[in-house]
Amino acid sequence: MKAKILAVLTLLALLVSLAACTGEPAAPADPAAPDAASLSEADAEFAGGYTMHLDNGTSITLGAVADDTLAALGEPDDVMEAPSCIRTGTDRVYTYNGRFTVTTQPDAVGRERITEVTFLSDAAAITENGASVMLGGDASAADTAFGEPYESGGGIRRYLVDSGVVTVTEDGGEITALSVSYAFG
């Protein structure tokens, strides 16, 4: 029950952050006809994203153009949208079967890129290095899957994986929140 409450609170915090934009976005890009240099620049910004493997055989790559992944995940239960704070376009949060959300934002040429996956229930897990990392699971599984955290304290562990950050919140050795986000910069 604690995990579900924390997952809902995490989702609400994400929604507030999406709605918190107050400034004007950057000058609009023309997604209908990007030139090769613009496409190359947009691809370079999102290069090297972490590919997470879910326990159902699905893979999600952070930073990837979202079209193929979203199609493979099937019809979402819900889609929330907000104007992007970073670029012209729309940030979106797709919810899949109450198991996890996939957050996207537009790149420099307007293509939707995957920037975060947040787990909402124990019905989905990341499998890495022979370990399954999921809500309600043993927090030590994250160390097995991702190695030593680069940051740890207050019940929060952060792991660097390629161009991604896995954030695990634990209470009493049990994972209570789990998200993976693209590491910009």
C-alpha positions as a printed Julia matrix, in Angstrom:
185×3 Matrix{Float64}:
  0.0     0.0     0.0
  2.89    2.36    0.86
  4.36    1.77   -2.58
  1.11    2.68   -4.32
  0.73    5.88   -2.31
  4.31    6.87   -3.03
  3.86    6.07   -6.73
  0.77    8.29   -6.9
  2.61   11.1    -5.09
  5.52   10.75   -7.52
  3.14   10.98  -10.47
  1.48   14.07   -8.98
  4.88   15.7    -8.51
  5.68   14.97  -12.16
  2.41   16.56  -13.25
  3.12   19.68  -11.21
  6.57   19.96  -12.76
  5.1    19.67  -16.26
  2.55   22.39  -15.49
  5.08   24.7   -13.82
  6.39   26.34  -17.0
  6.15   30.1   -16.96
  8.64   31.28  -19.59
  8.33   31.33  -23.33
  9.75   28.29  -25.15
 12.61   28.62  -27.59
 11.97   29.75  -31.15
  9.89   27.2   -33.03
 11.57   24.56  -35.13
  9.96   23.35  -38.33
  9.37   19.63  -37.71
  7.92   19.19  -41.21
 11.23   19.72  -42.99
 14.3    19.46  -40.75
 17.59   19.49  -42.62
 20.27   16.86  -42.14
 22.34   19.11  -39.86
 19.35   19.77  -37.58
 18.53   16.06  -37.41
 22.16   15.25  -36.64
 22.27   17.88  -33.88
 19.04   16.59  -32.32
 20.32   13.0   -32.45
 23.64   14.04  -30.85
 21.82   15.71  -27.95
 20.06   12.44  -27.11
 22.88   10.0   -27.96
 23.84    7.07  -25.77
 20.64    6.65  -23.8
 20.29    3.76  -21.39
 18.2     0.84  -22.66
 16.19   -0.73  -19.86
 14.86   -4.22  -20.26
 11.51   -4.9   -18.64
 10.59   -8.3   -17.27
  7.94   -8.73  -20.0
 10.6    -8.61  -22.75
  9.98   -4.98  -23.75
 12.94   -2.61  -24.04
 12.77    1.16  -23.6
 15.71    3.37  -24.6
 16.01    6.76  -22.97
 16.59    9.52  -25.5
 15.18    7.47  -28.38
 12.61    8.88  -30.77
  9.44    7.64  -29.09
  7.38    6.45  -32.1
  8.49    2.81  -32.26
  8.61    2.32  -28.49
  5.17    3.82  -27.94
  3.76    1.63  -30.71
  5.36   -1.48  -29.14
  3.92   -0.6   -25.72
  0.41   -0.47  -27.16
 -2.47    1.82  -26.34
 -1.85    3.83  -23.15
 -4.55    4.08  -20.49
 -4.0     7.81  -20.19
 -1.98   10.58  -21.82
 -1.29   13.86  -20.04
  0.08   16.79  -22.02
  1.57   20.18  -21.22
  3.45   22.77  -23.26
  7.16   22.06  -23.11
  9.27   24.34  -20.92
 12.34   23.63  -23.04
 11.22   23.73  -26.68
  8.25   24.43  -28.85
  6.02   21.42  -28.63
  4.37   19.26  -26.04
  5.68   17.19  -23.15
  3.63   14.03  -22.61
  3.21   11.41  -19.9
  1.81    8.07  -21.12
  0.41    5.66  -18.49
  0.43    1.93  -19.27
 -1.89   -0.42  -17.37
 -1.14    1.32  -14.08
  2.31   -0.33  -14.22
  4.52    2.56  -15.36
  4.58    5.91  -17.12
  6.71    7.0   -20.08
  7.51   10.72  -20.25
  8.49   12.37  -23.52
  9.59   15.83  -24.63
 10.25   17.3   -28.08
 13.77   17.46  -29.44
 15.18   20.4   -31.44
 13.33   19.33  -34.6
 10.04   18.47  -32.88
 10.35   14.68  -32.61
  9.06   13.13  -29.38
 11.95   11.7   -27.28
 11.7     9.37  -24.27
 13.1    11.12  -21.2
 11.78    9.2   -18.18
 10.09    5.99  -17.07
  8.44    5.9   -13.64
  7.21    2.64  -12.15
  3.78    2.69  -10.49
  3.34   -0.89   -9.32
  5.12   -4.18   -8.79
  3.58   -5.48  -12.03
  6.68   -4.33  -13.97
 10.39   -4.7   -13.24
 13.72   -3.76  -14.78
 15.91   -6.8   -15.39
 19.63   -6.11  -15.43
 22.67   -8.3   -14.62
 20.41  -11.14  -13.5
 18.49   -9.01  -11.0
 14.9    -7.79  -11.08
 14.39   -4.29   -9.71
 10.77   -3.45   -8.89
  8.54   -1.69   -6.4
  8.26   -3.77   -3.25
 11.47   -5.61   -4.1
 14.67   -5.77   -2.08
 16.69   -2.56   -2.47
 19.92   -4.59   -2.66
 18.73   -5.85   -6.07
 19.43   -2.35   -7.41
 23.09   -2.66   -6.37
 23.29   -6.03   -8.13
 21.65   -4.59  -11.26
 23.39   -1.22  -11.5
 26.53   -1.4    -9.34
 27.43    1.03   -6.6
 25.23    4.12   -6.42
 26.98    7.4    -7.21
 24.77    9.07   -4.63
 23.11    7.56   -1.59
 21.42    9.0     1.47
 18.08    9.54    3.13
 16.67    6.37    1.62
 17.46    7.46   -1.95
 20.03    5.79   -4.2
 21.02    7.11   -7.61
 22.88    5.03  -10.19
 24.51    6.26  -13.42
 23.78    3.98  -16.38
 24.96    5.17  -19.81
 23.16    8.51  -20.3
 20.6     7.73  -17.64
 20.0     7.96  -13.93
 18.16    5.25  -12.03
 16.61    6.61   -8.83
 15.58    4.1    -6.17
 13.8     5.17   -3.0
 13.81    2.58   -0.24
 12.33    2.21    3.2
 13.5    -0.58    5.48
 15.29   -2.28    2.58
 12.18   -2.31    0.36
 11.98   -0.32   -2.89
  9.16    2.22   -2.52
  9.79    4.33   -5.67
 11.65    3.64   -8.91
 12.32    5.85  -11.91
 14.84    6.06  -14.75
 15.52    9.4   -16.42
 17.69   10.66  -19.25
 20.76   12.53  -17.95
 21.02   15.74  -19.96
 24.35   17.51  -20.27
